[in-house]
């Protein structure tokens, strides 16, 4: 039987029938074709997944024997495309990834060997986070943060004791600022012991020789601040405006601490898959300045390789990169199928005390 007949039969039916019975192994048939220098006559779309199961190095063979000249990804049947990408990635990852960026995944840009994900909307990234059905999940939190939703409601009534929760946590600089505020508000004026009966105020009265009243001065105000009982009496009296401001300060410090911790959980979680924060870049179009968001992918090549290996040999449409057309879509499938763990963390119930204290001192000057 002439080689012409074998080639014709193979191109119509694949490696079956007479071709298989004569040559037994696909590589034996293709070797004869290569020796006759007729590689271009072979229809590579007739390759099947089983061919690669029996011949793991088949693409190496095809490459070395000249069958892949002028043949690219689109020249293969869907069942073979991932086998081809697997081989290409192993042999020339840079060119394979560039092809994928240019033709298969439209949201990835190669910038000097670093792969950046273009975000049409920031909340696309919520696909990387774990979802729960019965409670607020990391995915819910991430989506709210990325869409800049009003997810967080301001906390109110976060303290019932502003001395313990604010004044007692002030650093030296802010205690000094508080002392000047108190002297400015109620300093150097007579305050009646009929209204205030703290031991400290009686001691001030005796020291000042002012029977029945006392005066707050720049000399004794720091002693006042360090005395919880005396301060609480004034906060309920002549310093009630200060008490209101300190309550507001604590509410804000608590709210900011809680929100910041949640933001950090989401943004730090992204570092499992990305190597940068979200970067906003401006560009000009039609005389107007617009903005796009990007984030640098940690290991694009590895992610694609996992997808290809997980899906090679399948003929389902969603086993191909072009079905998704995006890195986010590709990773969504891998995450759903357990190839990667979704980003997960415990959402805090309360704000961290150290963060609250820091915020109190950072923002104290805005309130007092």
C-alpha positions as CSV (number, residue, x, y, z in Angstrom):
1,X,0.0,0.0,0.0
2,X,1.5,3.3,-1.0
3,X,2.3,6.1,1.5
4,X,-0.2,8.3,-0.3
5,X,-3.0,5.9,0.7
6,X,-1.9,5.8,4.3
7,X,-1.8,9.6,4.5
8,X,-5.2,9.9,2.9
9,X,-6.7,7.3,5.3
10,X,-5.1,8.9,8.3
11,X,-6.4,12.3,7.3
12,X,-9.9,11.0,7.0
13,X,-10.2,8.6,10.0
14,X,-7.1,9.1,12.2
15,X,-4.8,6.4,13.5
16,X,-7.2,3.5,13.0
17,X,-7.9,0.7,10.5
18,X,-5.2,-0.2,8.0
19,X,-2.8,2.5,9.2
20,X,-2.8,1.3,12.7
21,X,-2.7,-2.4,11.7
22,X,0.3,-1.8,9.5
23,X,2.3,0.6,11.7
24,X,1.1,-0.4,15.2
25,X,2.5,2.9,16.7
26,X,1.5,6.4,15.6
27,X,5.2,7.5,15.8
28,X,6.2,4.7,13.4
29,X,3.7,6.0,10.8
30,X,4.8,9.6,11.3
31,X,8.4,8.7,11.0
32,X,7.8,7.3,7.6
33,X,6.0,10.5,6.6
34,X,8.9,12.6,7.9
35,X,11.4,10.5,6.0
36,X,9.5,11.2,2.8
37,X,9.4,14.9,3.7
38,X,5.6,15.1,3.6
39,X,4.9,16.4,7.1
40,X,2.8,19.3,5.7
41,X,0.3,16.8,4.3
42,X,-0.7,15.5,7.7
43,X,-3.9,16.8,9.2
44,X,-2.9,17.4,12.8
45,X,-6.5,17.9,13.8
46,X,-6.8,14.1,13.6
47,X,-4.6,13.7,16.7
48,X,-6.6,12.5,19.7
49,X,-6.1,12.6,23.4
50,X,-5.5,8.9,23.5
51,X,-2.5,9.5,21.2
52,X,-0.9,11.6,23.9
53,X,-1.8,9.1,26.7
54,X,0.1,6.4,24.7
55,X,2.9,8.8,23.7
56,X,3.6,11.4,26.5
57,X,6.5,12.9,24.4
58,X,4.4,13.1,21.2
59,X,4.7,16.8,20.8
60,X,8.5,16.6,21.2
61,X,8.5,14.0,18.5
62,X,6.3,16.2,16.2
63,X,8.5,19.2,16.8
64,X,11.8,17.4,16.2
65,X,10.4,15.8,13.0
66,X,9.1,19.0,11.5
67,X,5.4,18.6,11.9
68,X,4.9,21.8,13.8
69,X,6.2,24.2,11.1
70,X,3.6,26.9,10.4
71,X,1.2,25.2,12.9
72,X,-0.1,27.1,15.9
73,X,-2.7,26.6,18.6
74,X,-5.7,27.1,16.3
75,X,-4.4,24.3,14.1
76,X,-5.4,21.6,16.6
77,X,-8.6,20.0,17.5
78,X,-10.1,21.3,20.8
79,X,-9.2,18.0,22.5
80,X,-5.5,18.5,21.7
81,X,-5.1,22.2,22.4
82,X,-4.2,21.9,26.1
83,X,-1.7,19.2,25.3
84,X,-0.1,21.6,22.9
85,X,-0.1,24.5,25.4
86,X,1.4,22.1,28.0
87,X,4.2,21.3,25.7
88,X,4.7,24.9,24.6
89,X,4.8,26.2,28.1
90,X,7.4,23.6,29.1
91,X,9.6,24.4,26.1
92,X,9.2,28.1,25.6
93,X,7.1,29.6,28.4
94,X,7.7,33.2,27.4
95,X,6.4,32.9,23.8
96,X,3.5,30.6,25.0
97,X,2.4,33.2,27.6
98,X,2.7,36.0,25.1
99,X,0.5,34.1,22.7
100,X,-2.1,33.5,25.4
101,X,-2.1,37.2,26.4
102,X,-2.5,38.3,22.7
103,X,-5.1,35.7,21.7
104,X,-6.8,33.9,24.5
105,X,-7.0,35.9,27.7
106,X,-7.8,39.6,27.0
107,X,-7.3,41.0,30.5
108,X,-3.5,40.2,31.0
109,X,-0.7,42.4,29.8
110,X,3.0,41.4,29.6
111,X,5.1,44.3,30.9
112,X,8.8,43.3,30.6
113,X,8.1,39.8,31.8
114,X,5.7,40.8,34.5
115,X,2.1,40.0,34.0
116,X,-0.5,42.6,35.0
117,X,-4.2,41.9,35.2
118,X,-6.5,44.7,33.9
119,X,-9.6,45.1,36.0
120,X,-12.7,46.2,34.3
121,X,-14.2,46.4,37.8
122,X,-12.4,45.9,41.0
123,X,-15.0,43.5,42.3
124,X,-13.8,41.0,39.7
125,X,-11.3,40.1,42.4
126,X,-14.0,38.9,44.7
127,X,-13.9,35.5,42.9
128,X,-10.7,34.8,44.7
129,X,-12.4,34.9,48.1
130,X,-14.3,32.2,50.0
131,X,-18.1,32.4,50.2
132,X,-20.4,31.2,52.9
133,X,-24.1,30.8,52.6
134,X,-25.3,31.7,56.1
135,X,-23.2,34.6,57.3
136,X,-21.1,37.4,56.0
137,X,-18.2,35.8,54.1
138,X,-14.7,36.9,53.0
139,X,-16.2,37.2,49.5
140,X,-19.0,39.4,50.7
141,X,-16.6,41.7,52.5
142,X,-14.2,41.8,49.5
143,X,-17.0,42.6,47.1
144,X,-18.3,45.4,49.3
145,X,-14.8,46.9,49.7
146,X,-14.0,46.6,45.9
147,X,-17.3,48.2,44.9
148,X,-16.8,50.9,47.7
149,X,-20.3,50.0,48.9
150,X,-21.7,51.5,52.1
151,X,-20.9,48.1,53.8
152,X,-19.7,49.7,57.0
153,X,-22.0,51.6,59.2
154,X,-20.4,54.0,61.6
155,X,-20.2,52.7,65.1
156,X,-22.0,54.6,67.8
157,X,-21.9,54.4,71.6
158,X,-18.6,52.6,71.5
159,X,-17.7,53.7,75.1
160,X,-19.6,54.3,78.3
161,X,-16.5,55.7,80.0
162,X,-14.5,58.3,78.1
163,X,-12.0,58.6,80.9
164,X,-11.1,54.9,80.9
165,X,-11.3,54.5,77.1
166,X,-9.9,57.8,75.9
167,X,-8.2,60.0,78.5
168,X,-6.4,57.1,80.1
169,X,-5.0,56.1,76.7
170,X,-3.6,59.5,75.7
171,X,0.1,59.9,75.1
172,X,2.0,62.7,76.7
173,X,1.6,65.1,73.8
174,X,-2.2,64.8,73.8
175,X,-2.4,65.0,77.6
176,X,-0.6,68.2,77.3
177,X,-3.0,69.3,74.6
178,X,-5.9,68.3,76.8
179,X,-4.5,70.3,79.7
180,X,-4.4,73.5,77.6
181,X,-7.9,72.8,76.5
182,X,-9.2,72.4,80.0
183,X,-7.5,75.6,81.3
184,X,-8.8,77.5,78.3
185,X,-12.4,76.3,79.0
186,X,-12.7,76.5,82.7
187,X,-9.3,77.6,84.0
188,X,-8.8,80.4,86.5
189,X,-12.4,80.7,87.5
190,X,-14.2,79.8,90.7
191,X,-15.8,76.4,90.8
192,X,-18.1,75.6,93.7
193,X,-17.5,72.7,96.1
194,X,-21.3,72.5,96.3
195,X,-21.2,71.3,92.7
196,X,-18.1,69.1,93.0
197,X,-17.2,67.1,96.0
198,X,-14.1,65.1,94.9
199,X,-11.3,64.8,97.4
200,X,-9.0,66.4,94.9
201,X,-11.1,69.5,94.6
202,X,-11.2,69.9,98.4
203,X,-7.4,69.6,98.4
204,X,-7.2,72.3,95.7
205,X,-9.4,74.6,97.8
206,X,-7.2,74.1,100.9
207,X,-4.0,74.7,99.0
208,X,-5.5,77.9,97.4
209,X,-7.1,79.1,100.6
210,X,-10.4,79.6,98.9
211,X,-13.0,78.1,101.2
212,X,-16.1,76.7,99.4
213,X,-14.6,76.8,95.9
214,X,-11.5,75.9,93.9
215,X,-9.7,76.9,90.7
216,X,-8.2,74.9,87.9
217,X,-4.8,76.3,86.8
218,X,-2.0,75.4,84.5
219,X,-0.1,74.3,87.7
220,X,-2.7,71.7,88.8
221,X,-4.4,70.7,85.6
222,X,-2.1,67.7,85.0
223,X,-2.9,66.4,88.5
224,X,-6.6,66.8,87.6
225,X,-6.2,64.8,84.4
226,X,-4.5,61.9,86.3
227,X,-7.4,61.7,88.8
228,X,-10.3,59.7,87.3
229,X,-12.9,60.6,89.9
230,X,-12.3,64.3,89.7
231,X,-12.2,64.3,85.9
232,X,-15.5,62.3,85.6
233,X,-17.2,64.9,87.9
234,X,-16.1,67.7,85.6
235,X,-17.0,65.8,82.5
236,X,-20.5,65.5,83.8
237,X,-20.5,69.2,84.7
238,X,-18.6,72.2,83.3
239,X,-16.7,69.9,80.8
240,X,-19.8,68.2,79.4
241,X,-18.9,69.5,75.9
242,X,-15.5,67.9,76.2
243,X,-17.2,64.6,77.2
244,X,-19.3,64.8,74.0
245,X,-16.2,65.4,71.9
246,X,-14.4,62.5,73.5
247,X,-17.3,60.2,72.8
248,X,-17.3,61.2,69.2
249,X,-13.5,60.7,69.0
250,X,-13.9,57.2,70.4
251,X,-16.7,56.4,68.0
252,X,-14.5,57.5,65.0
253,X,-11.4,55.8,66.3
254,X,-13.3,52.5,66.8
255,X,-15.0,52.7,63.3
256,X,-11.7,53.5,61.6
257,X,-9.9,50.7,63.4
258,X,-12.5,48.2,62.4
259,X,-12.8,49.2,58.8
260,X,-9.0,49.3,58.4
261,X,-8.6,45.8,59.8
262,X,-11.2,44.6,57.3
263,X,-9.5,46.4,54.4
264,X,-6.2,44.9,55.5
265,X,-7.6,41.4,55.6
266,X,-8.9,41.7,52.0
267,X,-5.8,43.4,50.6
268,X,-3.4,41.2,52.4
269,X,-5.4,38.2,51.2
270,X,-4.8,39.2,47.6
271,X,-1.1,38.6,48.1
272,X,-1.8,34.9,47.8
273,X,-2.3,35.5,44.1
274,X,-0.9,38.9,43.3
275,X,2.3,40.9,44.0
276,X,1.0,44.4,44.2
277,X,-1.8,46.5,45.4
278,X,-4.4,47.7,42.9
279,X,-2.8,50.4,40.8
280,X,-4.8,53.1,39.1
281,X,-3.3,54.3,35.8
282,X,-4.5,57.3,33.8
283,X,-4.8,57.5,30.0
284,X,-6.0,60.0,27.5
285,X,-8.9,59.4,25.2
286,X,-10.9,61.9,23.1
287,X,-9.3,64.7,25.0
288,X,-10.4,63.3,28.4
289,X,-8.4,61.7,31.1
290,X,-9.7,58.3,32.2
291,X,-8.4,55.6,34.6
292,X,-7.8,51.9,34.5
293,X,-7.0,49.6,37.4
294,X,-4.3,47.0,37.3
295,X,-2.7,44.5,39.7
296,X,0.4,42.4,39.1
297,X,-0.2,38.6,39.0
298,X,2.1,36.6,41.2
299,X,2.7,33.5,39.0
300,X,0.8,33.8,35.7
301,X,2.8,31.0,34.1
302,X,2.1,28.5,36.9
303,X,-1.6,29.4,37.0
304,X,-2.0,28.8,33.2
305,X,0.0,25.5,33.6
306,X,-2.4,24.3,36.3
307,X,-5.4,25.1,34.1
308,X,-3.9,23.3,31.1
309,X,-3.0,20.2,33.1
310,X,-6.3,20.1,34.8
311,X,-8.2,20.3,31.5
312,X,-6.1,18.5,28.9
313,X,-7.9,15.8,26.9
314,X,-11.4,17.2,27.6
315,X,-13.7,18.4,24.9
316,X,-16.0,20.5,27.0
317,X,-16.0,24.1,25.9
318,X,-15.0,25.4,29.4
319,X,-11.9,23.3,29.3
320,X,-10.3,25.9,26.9
321,X,-8.8,29.2,27.8
322,X,-10.7,31.0,25.0
323,X,-14.0,30.0,26.5
324,X,-13.3,32.2,29.5
325,X,-11.3,34.8,27.6
326,X,-10.0,36.2,30.9
327,X,-7.6,35.4,33.7
328,X,-10.3,36.0,36.3
329,X,-12.6,33.5,34.5
330,X,-9.9,30.9,34.3
331,X,-9.0,31.3,37.9
332,X,-12.7,31.2,38.9
333,X,-12.9,27.7,37.4
334,X,-9.8,26.5,39.1
335,X,-10.9,27.9,42.5
336,X,-14.4,26.4,42.2
337,X,-12.9,23.0,41.4
338,X,-10.4,23.1,44.3
339,X,-7.2,23.4,42.3
340,X,-6.4,26.4,44.5
341,X,-7.7,27.4,48.0
342,X,-9.9,30.5,48.0
343,X,-8.8,33.3,50.2
344,X,-10.3,32.9,53.6
345,X,-10.1,34.7,57.0
346,X,-12.1,35.3,60.1
347,X,-14.0,38.6,59.9
348,X,-13.5,40.4,63.2
349,X,-16.4,41.0,65.6
350,X,-14.7,43.9,67.3
351,X,-12.1,46.5,66.5
352,X,-8.6,45.9,67.8
353,X,-7.8,47.8,71.0
354,X,-4.3,48.8,70.0
355,X,-5.6,50.2,66.8
356,X,-8.3,52.1,68.6
357,X,-5.8,53.6,71.0
358,X,-3.5,54.6,68.1
359,X,-6.4,56.3,66.3
360,X,-7.4,58.2,69.4
361,X,-4.0,59.7,69.7
362,X,-3.7,60.3,65.9
363,X,-7.0,62.1,65.6
364,X,-7.1,63.8,69.1
365,X,-6.1,67.1,67.7
366,X,-9.0,67.1,65.3
367,X,-11.5,67.0,68.1
368,X,-9.8,69.0,70.9
